[in-house]
Amino acid sequence: MRQRLPFILFLLFLLPSLNGCGYNSMQQNEEAVFAAWGNLEAALQRRADLIPNLVETVKGFATQERETLEAVVEARSKASSIQLSPEALSNPQALANFQAAQGELSSALSRLMVVVERYPDLKSNQNFLALQHQLEGTENRINVARQRYNEAVQTFNYSIRKFPNSMTNSLLLDLERKEFFQADDAARQVPQVDFGAGE
């Protein structure tokens, strides 16, 4: 028992100091990043789930827009094929690949919405209007989820860098910085509108 006494005293001394070292808060912040990522993935999946119905509706009115429709289907397929685990959120290249695929899908959808402008019957179709409304709502959800994810990443990244958390992290946890979800260059490009092309 006497041999254990110094170790027990050391633990009793150490326990109160663990509260201020950030051990729990860093892990809590990392879990917040994972939860925010899950919400962002769910919003992106919701958009992917809407696309087949949207493409089929447009196809019924605009059969000559085959190239645009195929681009949307291909972009959806590529975006859906790239899965990112929470552990990969620290990998800049993996997140860049994921963002690029999502950006291509956003760009293809933007081009499709420009094409729709040429078809007044399609624009007044109730099914299309409902799908368009759902897609707009989903894009808003994606934007909010992206912002919340980035806020969680910012909080987490700061928590593992500030003192004394940085010491605790390097000695006990070894948590890695997470990457932000940024808009891809393809998503930033404004689609060109040419209303004369369909005439």
Steps between C-alpha positions, in 0.01 A plus 500: 500500500785738579640450152169608346457805722723734292319396182157556657610840632631588154165406345310703759722797420467445125120459478407862580757626253355284221187714508696803380721323250233473230505121477122467498421822315726412206328164461160667533599749231614219271167324549326827406701503174393141427135582573510811278662292224221244529240774461680638195520153344127450562418827322725405207335157481156663498607702195635188329170322567300779332704500179360185329142631525610844385685356199204279402260795521724722287561215256126479433495861379850557367617187322748697287693601815648152529858624552402719795291225657782247459743744662272527804462122528875449462582770757250346744654157452851633561396703804316203649793267445740706712441423865694671776532349845527730803862390541578635152393853597864563592615402150511813277515300174209273590281797591611688187393202284164484678448876461595490132242229427231690690600819315465327163153385599401853605632635171312237295178579687550872434538430127184290509305784662618733224379251237159487669452869422451408134191287574198693627287184518758334725529808721124488561484121560388433860730201545799701381405797719477273805839344422656841438363624832640194681837548329515867602418406860765230491762741366419731792539208741835413344617858543392509867654156566826610333513811718433300817763244405757774439413664832547166679834452321614848602410434865671161495815620324538784749439268796788269405740793446436713809697458819485276708286289263786482250718327760224261599435421134864431421549287813171310523273532198686587179186645337557639151379828356183469290457652154237761411236431235552768238315576180664338200602713201240321283224609738617863485465526122180665386328302224470684168143568388429494127127535440549506124647150484169318529326695226 
